[in-house]
Amino acid sequence: MAEATTDAPKPAEKPRLISEADVTKYKTAGDIVNDVMKKLIELCVEGAKIIDLCIEGDKFIEEGTGGVYNKAVKGVKMSKGLAFPTSISVNNTVSHFSPLASDPLSSQALAKGDVVKVHIGAHIDGFAAISAETIVVGASEQEPVTGRKADVIKAAWNAAEIAMRLVKVGNKNFTVTDAVAKTAAAWDCKPVEGMLSCQQSQNVIDGKKRIILNPNETQKRDTESVTFAEDEVYGVDILISSGEDGKARIEDSRTTIYQKDSSVTYQLKMKNSRAVFSEVQKKAGAFPFNVRALEDEKRARLGLQEAVQHGLIKPYEVVYTPANTFVAAFHFTIALVPAGPLLLTHPPVWYKPELVKTEKELEDDDLKGLLSKSLRESKKSKKKAKEAEGNADDA
């Protein structure tokens, strides 16, 4: 009798940190963010009030997320909505500018030639896609951006493209830090000091693994060196200044964007503080929120004070580089899936080389070589690289 043959057992598949269903939620959020970015950029015209743009942006995100994943699972509705409140930061304002009607700067409107950073985010079931890009009001192919404004935008976009190619499995965070600084230097620009890009997961946009830009000695010492790994997701925030050192400081803008810090526990003493904190948990969960979203602004401001003082809630402060400098920003969300890096957000809506004319160009051969590569290597080129390695070993 013939002996029965048994198939060799297949090696167990490594469990995925993010499922295909999770990736689909990230990408759906990314599609919503792209649609909203298109609408907002159309509204970024001379005379448009920043507060109106911020309110519209948040409304568009809520409408977009409200139209998907509406089927309750086991009787529970999926959480969806803003992953980052709309902020519109102009010229030397670095980020997080989203005024309230009561703020002294609430009447600020866009002017022709303003360098405008639009920053928005959406989440589906806690899987967030956050995006930012930079435009110049009134610029066109007939009247392109020139001078230092063009330099800083070109530097920021090239640095973002370099970062996209370096945030990959096996690479280290400080490789990105150094390459972004080197890229910015080609246009005589500097990354904004101490700005962070963070690992993301469900309901977390400020995870433990981080990339820091232009760190000072203390920040460099305090930032852990980490290696990017498979199935991780990162929100990468590239902020470049036309100033000499990239330093930024707090001025007279009031903070309006805050976020609950899940790692801190503290029993709030004041009744109003507890009520406001409860409202924050209910409306925003783990994500940043604008005070505008809370029921009573005056009560909210008072209630937030105790929570901020004890670290339960952290502020997203509005910071500025020196007057007569410009800051450009591009933010993208990327997943390191087994097939290679996957952009979860879309390429910029506004930026194209014809709109931004600068006399400076990237000279570094290594960086130019990196830019010439596609984000994800094709199977053919991977095979060729492996064959080349094999031949080298045989030689």
Salt bridges, closest charged atoms under 4 A:
GLU20 OE2 - ARG16 NH1 3.37
ASP31 OD1 - HIS346 NE2 2.77
GLU56 OE2 - LYS59 NZ 3.24
ASP58 OD2 - ARG292 NH1 3.65
ASP103 OD1 - ARG254 NH1 2.92
ASP125 OD2 - LYS25 NZ 2.79
GLU141 OE2 - LYS352 NZ 2.92
GLU143 OE1 - LYS112 NZ 3.36
ASP151 OD2 - ARG148 NH1 2.95
ASP151 OD2 - LYS360 NZ 3.05
GLU161 OE2 - ARG165 NH1 3.61
GLU193 OE1 - LYS247 NZ 2.73
ASP206 OD2 - LYS314 NZ 2.42
GLU230 OE2 - LYS14 NZ 3.67
ASP231 OD2 - ARG16 NE 2.73
GLU232 OE2 - LYS209 NZ 2.73
ASP237 OD1 - HIS331 ND1 3.25
GLU251 OE2 - ARG249 NH2 3.20
GLU279 OE2 - LYS283 NZ 2.81
GLU279 OE1 - ARG299 NH2 3.50
GLU361 OE2 - LYS154 NZ 3.53
ASP364 OD2 - LYS182 NZ 3.61
